[in-house]
Amino acid sequence: MLSYRHAFHAGNHADVLKHAVLIALLDYFNQKDKPWWYIDSHSGAGLYDLRGDYAQKNAEFDTGIGRLWHRADLPPMLENYVALVRDLNPDGNLRFYPGSPWCASRRARHEDRLRLFELHGSDHRLLAENFSGAGRQVKIEAMDGYAGLKSVLPPPTRRALVLIDPSYEVKSDYPRTADALKDSLVRFAGGTYVVWYPLLQKPEARHLPQRLKAVPAASWLNVSLSVQAPARDGFGMHGSGLYIVNPPWTLPKLLEATLPILTQALGQDGGAAYTLEYEIP
């Protein structure tokens, strides 16, 4: 389905969790000189204007990045994330918000590479515009992201962070995501994989974390953040999560220091909570 536009949701609570973790993972990668690839199955536009019509429609950033924007007491993971967003807004006013590819590009070194897939025509054009001048470091393709993963794995560096981040607008995205993770691990078992998922009351959404855990993996981590209690009518996203395969051993400690503060900052009612579970030998 090609109706989804992430601009409606840019900077919301799900983006905060996803991008704070993404930046922390790439900072860990950068502790070694060996180059890496960043591979994004559903890249979106890459950069968003929060004053644009889409972002202003529901202003979801107000209850996401907006709640952290003026705080000076954030733990390191959130401080690094907010600092990256502030680099986009040097006048101190929150207007521009980075998508996942932009976050990765800010951490990329000269030898690192970005491989970005986006099928939506309008977002693909915006993505290309936002990365014009990036040269050979960034390659953007207008193709289905699930197929795109098969085309680039394993990467020549044998070192990569793969983000699988579909919209889940159609039911088929749920099984396709689990299947994509399984297939990707067969192709490249040593990669670090980050699967974003929404917290919804739909059965397919509730079952996805267990489907992901059923995929054979040497190590994994599952983190989720609920910002409110599920709606009584059963509609709406009340939080989101990340399932990470081959996470660094340092990530649980970072999250343990971050999640209580993040839950307090972004919580909208008494249903705000987080979960953190992992198996890292």
Secondary structure, 3 states (H helix, E strand, C coil): CCCCCHHHCCCCHHHHHHHHHHHHHHHHHCCCCCCCEEEECCCCCCEEECCCHHHHHHCHHHHCHHHCCCCCCCCHHHHHHHHHHHHCCCCCCCCEEECHHHHHHHHCCCCCEEEEECCCHHHHHHHHHHCCCCHHHEEEECCCHHHHHHHHCCCCCCCEEEEECCCCCCCCHHHHHHHHHHHHHHHCCCCEEEEEEEECCCHHHHHHHHHHHCCCCCCEEEEEEECCCCCCCCCCCCEEEEEEECCCCCHHHHHHHHHHHHHHHHCCCCCCEEEEEEECC
